[in-house]
Structure formats: structure tokens, C-alpha cells
């Protein structure tokens, strides 16, 4: 997956994105990779630093512009480089082997220039780590511009399992302090500790502006061992409610291997059951009401949240789910849809509007597919993790519309759907982007009528 997509950067923002990279383990590589990707999309990009940037890292870099001491960002010079190269690398005076970073006043002026020049993003190296994979900031670090819209703490996965000492970690004494490690004892960094460090308000989230998103980048997952360590760290972050990316930004292939984020399953259980002649949500299959069976299946798939949209038989559905609510607690919620009679689209909207802002993908499933497996639902989530914006089952080469998983970027289209068609129209428009999973037709069998139920038994 491309980095700009994984970071959820709009290519036509009203004001420029300001993406600040902090931490260690490949900040500069990620910064320059993102710049190339955005330029390839036809966007204008300014790359800069608020600390220092190695001269060797910028050799041969198209669009370099060096400011003199105290000089403000020249709009004409930046514009010339944007026209010629799509990007401008703006740095301060050279001091030895490094370029100095922009001052607060220079960055404020740059922000104004960038807005006037219709720049898509300003990418900022806002921290230093002396080439080490993991760090904790000192009191004066990082230098995060207050206009930052996305803060990206970077860590190299080669730091996981390494000793917490000066040979492997920048500012090891501060890392130990933040993690509560005894200064006199030997210690190796665990995935859980790295996760805590990346989101700690005095660690990876230090100086985060109040409105900025936080998205850790777990870099150097360039072999199977590091990929596993990245997954373990990402799972720890997810338990903290934090999304993250597992990546290898130096590789030629697309850099983001997996995205980890909270996701939800939405069970559509609001219908009247007219064709069944009774509430089909409550019809038992193997001794269990279909709605309870559906909830058990999705809970076993491991989503961050499960929503059941109710309607015609809301009180009875709630009673049927009492035991699951006792087990699942707040991760299971019932969402009443007073407009259920308008069709399935109204239930989709009710479910989407009830989701927490942290949820990045929603899996919809009808209540009347009792043979669905949690294995299939987990496979669908894994396809989304790998970058698919839309995931559906496939039977004999044909895409099926339920269950279906939609990335958050597609939710505005789902919210606009009307009637009793569900997400089929959105699926049709984006089927070329869909990842599909082959399944046997029996697993997707609908139970809409007494005859369907008899065949099932």
C-alpha cells in the first residue's frame, strides 16, 4: 500500500497538510518516500526540517533551496521549484555536515506561502535520533510546528529485542524513565514497551498539537522476523486504541505492508421478517436465534466493536442478545433504527453514524446468513489490513454483496444510498478495487422464508 493512502492524505485539501515525522528508525526515508508518492499523484509538496537534516541525505535532490541566515521563505524561488519538480526541499544554512532547520518564524512564513501556492502537503522532519531505531525525546524535542495536522512517530523494528542502551536507543535513560525500567538493570525492548513509548505523551506523542492525528509508523519490517515483531507491536497499540502502520519504506515495492486500526462489524437486524411470517432474527438455527448466532460469529472474528441495528422487533432482539451483552460488555451495542421500514440503507446509515471516530473499517452482514464463519470475517479484515478499500466474498467467480467490508473512505457514499439496496451500488462502482475471497455458496445461504429454513435443516 502506498504511504500517502495509508496516512489518509486528501490530495485536494482546503489548506496544506502538515505531516511531522518524529522518533527514529527511518524518518528521513519515510519523509522523502512520501514526497515522491505525492508528486507522482500530481500534488505539490514542500519538504523541510525544524531540527537538522544531513547534507548527504539531500545530495542530488531536485528542488533544493537553502535559506540564508534570517531569510524568509522566498515565494518565487519555491514556486519555481514546484513548477519544475513538483516539490521544494527548503533548508536553513549549512553547518558542517548538516543543514539547519527552519525557525518558528520561518515556518510560519512558509505556511503562508504554501497556502498561496496551492501546496498539498508540507512534510517536516521534526526530530533527530542519531541514526538509531528508537528514541525518547529530551525536554527541547521534538520541534513540532503548531500547524501540524498529522504526527507520525517512527520506530525501527530492529530496535525490538535490542538492549535499552546507548548503542541501540537514543536517550536510553529517558526511555527507561518513561517505561518505568530500573536504571541499573539490563533490559531488552519488548513490543508492548515500544507501543507504550510511541503513544506516551512524553514519548512519541510529545508536543502533539491538540487537533493533530497521531499515527505511529513501525518501519523496517523487511524480513519475516521483523514483520512478526511489527504485528505484535501493532496489536499492542490496537489494544491501547491506537492505529498504526507496519512498513518497510526503503523497499522498492509499496512500502506499507499492513495497517492496523479499530474496526467494527454491523449486524443488520431491523427487518420485519414478512416473508418468513415471523421475526426471522429470532428464528432458531441449531437451537440459537439467528441474531444471537450472528453476534457470536462476529465477536469470534475479533472486531473492536459490534453494532446490532434493530427496528421492527427491537425489544425481542434485545432480549435474545442479553447473554451476549453480559459477555461482551461495551464492545456490543444495539442501535435502534426508527426508520427501518425505509429499507436496508436506513439501517446502514444508523450503524455508520453510531460508530466511534477511531473506527477505520466497517463490515456489514445481514442477520439471515447463519452459516457464515468467523474465519471468513477475519480473512476479510486481513485483506483490508493489506490495503483493500473494499472486501467481499466470491462464489464461482461472481462477487457477492454480503457480507461486505468498507474502508472509512467509502462511508460517505454508503451514507448517500437510499432504499432497500444496501451497499450494492457502492460495491458496483468500486468493484475494480475490491479484494474478493472465494467461498462455497452454502456459507452465504440466506434464510428469508420457511422454505429456506427447511432446506437449511
N, C-alpha and C positions, 0 to 999 in steps of 0.2 A: 504494500500500500504506500502511496506517495505521502511524504511528510506533511505537505500542506493540507491534504484531505484529512489525515489523521488528527491534525491540530484543529480542524474545523474552521479554516480561514475562509471567509467570504471574499471572493475576488473583486467585488464591487462595493466596498464599504463606504458609508457616508463620510467617515473620517478614517485616516490610516490606522491599521492595526499597529500596535507597538508590542513586539514579541521580545521579551528579555530572557536570555539564557543565563543560568547561574549554575554553580556546582562544579563538577569535574567530569572527566571521562568522555570527552568529545564534544564540548560546547562549540568550538570553532568549526569543526567538521559539520555538525548539525546546522549551524548558522549558514554556512556557505552552501550546503546542500539545499536548504530551504530557499535560499535566494535563487539558485539555479532553477529549481522547480517552478517558482512563481514567475520568473522571467519567461520560461518555456510556455506558460499559460497566457502570455501577453501582458503581464502585470508589470508595473513599475515598482522598484524596490530600492531602498536605501539601507546599506549595511554600515554599522558603526560600533563604537565601543565607548563605555563610560569609565573604563579602567585602563587596560593596556592591551595591545594586540601585537603579536610577534611580526617583525618585518618579514621573516622568512615565510610566514603563512600567507603573505599578500603578494609575493613575487609573481609577476605575470598576470595579476588580477586586473581584468578590464574595468575601467571606470574609477580608478583610484584618484582621490582628491585629498590633498594634505592641507590642512589649515595652518596658517602662521599663528604664532603666539597671540592670543586675544582676538583673532579674526573671527568674524561671524560667518555662518554658512552662506556662501555666495549662490544666490538663486540661479544665476545664469550658468555658472560652472556646473552645478548639479543638473540643471536642465539639459545641458549639452551631453553629459554622460548618460542621462536617462534616454535621450533620443538615440544615441549611438549604441548603447549596450543594454538598455533596459534596466540598468542598475548603476548605483554610485556607491563606492566604498569611501566613506568620509572618516578621516582620522585627524588627530592633532599632530603636533610636531614630533619628529623622530628624536628619541633619546636612547642612544646606544642601539641595541637590537630590537627595540620596541617602539611602536607608535603610541603616543599618549592618547588618552581618551578625551571625549568632549566634556567640557564643564557643564554644570546645570544650566547656566545661561545660554551656552551654545546649543544645548539640546532643545531648550525651549524655542530658540530661534529656528532650529531645524524643523521642529514640529510645525511651525507656522509655514515654512517654505514647503514642506511635504504636502500639506493640505492644499496649498495653491497649485502645486504641480500634479495633483491627482495621483499621488503615490498610494499604492495598495498597502504597503507594509514598511515599517522601519524595524529592522532586525538588530538587536543590541546584544553584544557580549558585555555582560554587566558584572563579571566576576572573574577571578583568577584561581588556578589550582596547582600551578607549577607542574602541570602535566600528569598529575596523579588522578586516579579514578574516582575518588571520594573525598569530600571535604565538609567541614563546618565553617561558617563564616566568622571572622573576627568582628569586633564591635563596629568597625567602619565599613563593613561589607554586608551584602553586595551593594553596588551603586545602581539601584533600580529606578529608572525615571518614573515620576508620578503619573505619567500618561500611559503607563504600561497596561495593556489590555489582556495579555497572556503571559504568565510567568512560567518558565519551563526549567525546573530543577533537573539537571542531567547527572547521571551517575554511571560509571563504567562497571559492568558486571564482573570484570576481572578483580574488582575490589571485594566482592563477596567471598568469604572464606579466607581472605588475607588478614594478616595481623593488623591490629589497630595501632600502628606505629608510624613514625615519620617517613619510613621507606615506602609505605603503601597508602597513606592517608594524609591529606593536607590539614594541618592543625589537629593532630590526633588528641591533644589534651582537651580541646573543645568538643570533639566528637565524643570522647569518654564522658565528659561532663553532661552533655545533652542526653546520653543514653544511660547514665547512671552507672557507668563501669568504674570499678576501682582503679585508681591511677597506678597502683603498684602491681596489678595482676596482668598476666598475659591474656589477651583476648583476640578472637577472630570474629570478623563482622558477619553476622547472620542475615538472611533475607528479611526477617522480621525487624531487626535493628535498622537495616537500610531503609525499610519502609517508614519507620518512625522518624528517622533522620530527615527524609525527604519532605515530610509534611510538618515537621516541627516548626513552630513559629519563630524559633531562634536558629533553625537549620535551613532547609530548602525553601521554606515559606517566609523567610526573614525579609522584611521591608516590602512585602506584597501589598500593593495598593488595594484599598477596600473593594473596588469594583473589578479587579483583575481575576481572570480564571487561573487556576493552578493545574498544571498537567505534567507530572514527572515523566521523564524520558529515560528508560532503562536501556542503556546503549551497550554495544559490543556483544550482542547475542549472536556471535558469528560461528559458534560451534554448538553441538548438542548439549554439552555440559552447561555452557553459559545460558542457553535458551531455557533449560530447566531451572536454573537459578533465577532467570528473569521471570519465569512463570510463578515461582514460589514467592518472589518479592511482590509481583503484581497482585497475587492472591492476598497477600498480607495487606497491601494498600486497599484492595477492594473491601476487605473486612473493616477497614477504617473509613469506608465510604468514599474513597478517592479513586478516580480513574487514572490510568497510566498507559504508556506505550512501551512495548518491548521491541527494540530496534537494533539494526546494525547499519548505522548511517554511512559507514565508509564503503559498503559493498556497492557494486555496480547495479545490482538488481534493486527493485523498490525497497526502500530502507526499513519501513515499519512492518515487522513480522506479525505482530498481534496487538490489538487494542483491548484493554481490559477496562470495563466500566459497568456500573449498575445497570441491570436490565429487568424488564417486567414481563410477566405473562398476564394476558387479559382474557378471561373466560367469558364468552358471550352467552348469557343465560337469562335473557329478558323476554323471550318469546312466549306466546300464549299456548303453543302446542296444539293448534287447531286440527292439524292433520292426524295427530296422534290420538285426539279425542280426550286427552287429559294432559296435565303438565309434564312434558317429556323430561324436563330437568329432574323430576322426581322418580321417573321410571327406573326400577331396579335392574341392574345388569350384574349378574353373579352376586346378588344379594345387596348391592350397594347402589344408591341413587346415582344417576348419571352425573349430576353436578358434583357430588362428592368424589366420584371416581375421577372426573376431570381435574379437580383440585389436587387430589393425591398424585396424579401423574405429573402435573406441572411443578408441584413442590419438590418432587424427586429429581426434577431437572436442574434445580438449584438457582432459580432466579432471585433477584434481590427483593422483589415484591410480586405478589399475586393479587390481582383485582378480579372480582366476580361482578359483572354488571347484571343487575336484577331489574325486573319490570313487572310483568303480569302476575307473577306468583311470588313476590318478594319475600313475604313473611315465611312462606313454606320453604323457600330456598334457604333462607337464613337458618331456620330450624334444622334443615338437613345438613348444614355445614357447622353446626355447633361443636361437634367433636374436633373437626379440623381447626376451627378457630382457637380452641383450647390448646392445641398442639403448636400451631404456627404463630400465635400471638399477633403482633402488629404487622408481620410480613404478609398477612392475609386480610384483605379489606373487601367489604361489599359496597358497591357503588350503585345506588338506585338511579334508574333512568325513567323519569316520569313521562318521557316522550317515546317509550318503547314501541308504541303502535305505529310510529312513522317508519319503522324498518330498521334493519341492522346498522345502517350508517349512523343513526342516532346513538346506538349503543357504543359504536366505535368512538364517537366523539366524547361521550360521557366517560369512557375509560381513559382516553388520552388526556382529557382535561383534568382528570383526578391524579395524574402521575406527578411525582416529585420532579423538580428541575434537574436533579442529578441523573435521572434515568436517561440512557442514551439509545436504547432499542426496545421495541415493544413487539411481543409475539402474541398474535391473536389466534384463538382457537374456539370453535363452536362447542357447545356443551354436548352435542349429539354425535361425537366420534369416540365411542367408548373403547375402541381398540388401539387408540394412539399409545405410543410408548414414550416414556421419558427419555429413552436413548435417542429417538428421532429429534426431540426438542433440544437435547444437548448438542446434537450434531448441527442443528440449525444455528444455535448460538455460536458454535465454534466457527462456522462459515462467516458469520458476522464479525467475529473477532479477527478473522483473516482479511477483512476489508470489504466484504459484500454488503451493499446497502439494502439488499432485499433477498430473502431466502424463502424458498418454497419446496414442497415435495414434488417429485416427478414420477408419474406412473406410465410405463410403456412409452417413454419419450415425451409425454404430454405434461405440461406444467399444471399443477393443481393449486387452487387458491386458498385452501385451508388445510392445516394451519399455515400461517404466513408471518414472517418476521420482518419488520420495517425499521430501518435506521431513523433516527430522530429527524434527519434532513428531509424525510418524506412525509413527516406528520402534517405539515400544512396542507398538502394535497389530500390526505386522508380526512382532515377536518372539513374540507370543502365538499366531500361526497354527500349526496342526498339519496334517500330512498332505501330500498331493501337489497342493495347490491354489494355491500361490504367494501372490501378493498380491491375488487376485481379490476376496476377501471385503472387504478393506480398501478396495479400489477401489469396490466396490459401495456401501459405507457412505458414502463421501465423493465420489461421482461428481458431486454438485451443486457441489463446489468445484474440480473438475478442469478444467484447461485442456487442450484437445484440438487436435491438429494433423492436418489432412486429408492422407491419403497414398493412394497407389494400392495395391490389395490385393497386387500382385506383390511389393512391397517387404517385406511381412510374411510371405511364404510360408515355412511350416515344412517342414523336411526330416526326417521321422520314419521313413520307410520307403523301401525300394528303389524303389517306385513314385514317391514324391515326388521322389527324386533323379533318376529318369529324366525326369520332367516338367520338372525344373529345367534339365536339359541339352538 
